[in-house]
Amino acid sequence: MSRISVFSAPFLLGFDSFEERVDRLARSADGYPPYNIERTIGADGAERFLISIAVAGFAQAELEVTSEDNQLTVRGRQKDEPGRDYLHRGIAARQFQRSFLFADGMIVKDATLGHGMLVIALERPQTPKTARQIDIRSL
């Protein structure tokens, strides 16, 4: 049975890769770690986004932030320390991967880690709306 998608509409040209990314994000929808996304508009009209991810217990070396093909991926890898003898283990050493899809023109500005929060700043600069006349050639 073939799957019908909103992206297969004839007026949405070139969105095939976008649909693949949305499918990939839907498959990786895990609730860990929790995160917030804040949106502000600067005085220059640029949209700014802050993604705050709760990564308590992770060191900077155990976190990786990558931006590729309009997708932001955050990975955390902790290792169990051999030789530690726990009487109670309520905080597990856990790995995670969280992905965010962003629009064309978005720029990942930086990432900071402090007080158990990883904060990633993104910006979408305001771009002027442009229209142009397309010449019609005859064959």
C-alpha positions as CSV (number, residue, x, y, z in Angstrom):
1,M,0.0,0.0,0.0
2,S,1.5,3.4,-1.0
3,R,1.6,6.2,1.5
4,I,0.1,9.5,0.5
5,S,1.8,12.6,1.9
6,V,1.0,16.2,2.0
7,F,4.5,16.8,0.4
8,S,3.4,14.9,-2.7
9,A,1.1,17.7,-3.8
10,P,2.1,19.0,-7.2
11,F,2.7,22.6,-6.0
12,L,5.3,21.5,-3.4
13,L,8.3,21.0,-5.5
14,G,11.6,19.9,-4.1
15,F,10.4,19.0,-0.6
16,D,11.3,15.3,-0.7
17,S,14.3,15.6,1.6
18,F,12.2,17.7,4.0
19,E,9.7,14.8,4.3
20,E,12.5,12.3,4.9
21,R,13.8,14.5,7.8
22,V,10.4,14.9,9.3
23,D,10.0,11.1,9.2
24,R,13.4,10.6,10.9
25,L,12.5,13.1,13.6
26,A,9.2,11.4,14.3
27,R,10.9,8.0,14.7
28,S,13.3,9.4,17.3
29,A,10.7,11.1,19.5
30,D,11.9,10.2,23.0
31,G,11.1,12.3,26.0
32,Y,14.7,12.4,27.3
33,P,16.2,14.8,28.0
34,P,13.6,17.4,28.5
35,Y,14.0,20.7,26.7
36,N,12.6,24.2,26.2
37,I,12.5,26.4,23.1
38,E,12.2,30.2,23.5
39,R,11.6,32.6,20.6
40,T,12.4,36.3,20.6
41,I,12.5,39.0,18.0
42,G,15.4,41.4,18.1
43,A,15.4,45.1,17.4
44,D,16.8,44.4,14.0
45,G,13.8,42.2,13.2
46,A,15.8,38.9,13.4
47,E,14.1,36.0,15.0
48,R,16.2,34.4,17.8
49,F,15.7,30.9,19.3
50,L,17.1,29.4,22.4
51,I,17.0,25.6,22.8
52,S,17.6,24.7,26.5
53,I,18.3,21.0,27.2
54,A,18.5,19.6,30.7
55,V,21.8,17.6,30.7
56,A,22.6,17.5,34.4
57,G,25.4,15.0,35.0
58,F,27.0,15.3,31.5
59,A,30.4,16.9,31.2
60,Q,31.2,19.1,28.2
61,A,33.4,16.4,26.7
62,E,30.4,13.9,26.8
63,L,28.2,16.2,24.7
64,E,28.2,16.8,21.0
65,V,26.3,19.4,19.0
66,T,26.2,19.2,15.2
67,S,24.4,21.1,12.5
68,E,24.0,19.5,9.1
69,D,21.5,19.9,6.3
70,N,19.0,22.1,8.3
71,Q,19.1,19.6,11.2
72,L,20.5,20.2,14.7
73,T,21.6,17.0,16.5
74,V,22.6,16.9,20.2
75,R,24.2,13.7,21.5
76,G,25.2,12.8,25.0
77,R,27.3,9.8,25.9
78,Q,28.2,8.9,29.5
79,K,30.2,5.9,30.5
80,D,30.0,3.9,33.6
81,E,33.0,4.3,35.8
82,P,34.3,0.8,36.7
83,G,35.4,0.3,40.3
84,R,32.5,2.4,41.8
85,D,30.4,0.4,44.2
86,Y,26.9,1.9,44.4
87,L,24.6,1.1,47.4
88,H,21.8,2.8,45.5
89,R,21.8,3.8,41.8
90,G,19.0,6.2,41.0
91,I,20.9,8.2,38.4
92,A,21.7,6.1,35.4
93,A,24.6,6.7,33.0
94,R,22.5,7.2,29.9
95,Q,23.0,8.1,26.3
96,F,20.7,10.2,24.2
97,Q,20.3,11.8,20.8
98,R,17.9,14.7,20.2
99,S,17.3,16.2,16.8
100,F,15.7,19.5,15.8
101,L,14.8,20.5,12.2
102,F,15.1,24.1,11.3
103,A,14.2,26.2,8.3
104,D,16.5,27.5,5.5
105,G,18.3,30.6,6.5
106,M,18.6,29.7,10.2
107,I,22.1,30.1,11.7
108,V,23.4,28.2,14.7
109,K,25.2,30.9,16.7
110,D,26.6,29.1,19.7
111,A,26.2,26.5,22.4
112,T,26.9,27.0,26.1
113,L,26.8,24.6,29.1
114,G,26.2,25.8,32.6
115,H,24.3,24.6,35.7
116,G,23.2,21.4,34.0
117,M,21.7,23.2,31.0
118,L,22.9,23.1,27.4
119,V,21.7,26.3,25.7
120,I,21.9,26.5,21.9
121,A,21.3,29.8,20.2
122,L,19.9,30.0,16.7
123,E,19.0,33.0,14.6
124,R,17.0,33.7,11.5
125,P,18.2,37.0,10.1
126,Q,15.4,39.1,8.6
127,T,15.7,38.9,4.8
128,P,14.1,41.4,2.5
129,K,11.3,40.1,0.3
130,T,12.3,40.1,-3.3
131,A,10.4,39.6,-6.5
132,R,11.9,39.4,-10.0
133,Q,10.5,39.3,-13.5
134,I,11.3,36.2,-15.4
135,D,11.8,36.7,-19.1
136,I,9.9,34.4,-21.4
137,R,11.8,33.1,-24.4
138,S,10.3,31.8,-27.5
139,L,11.6,28.6,-29.1
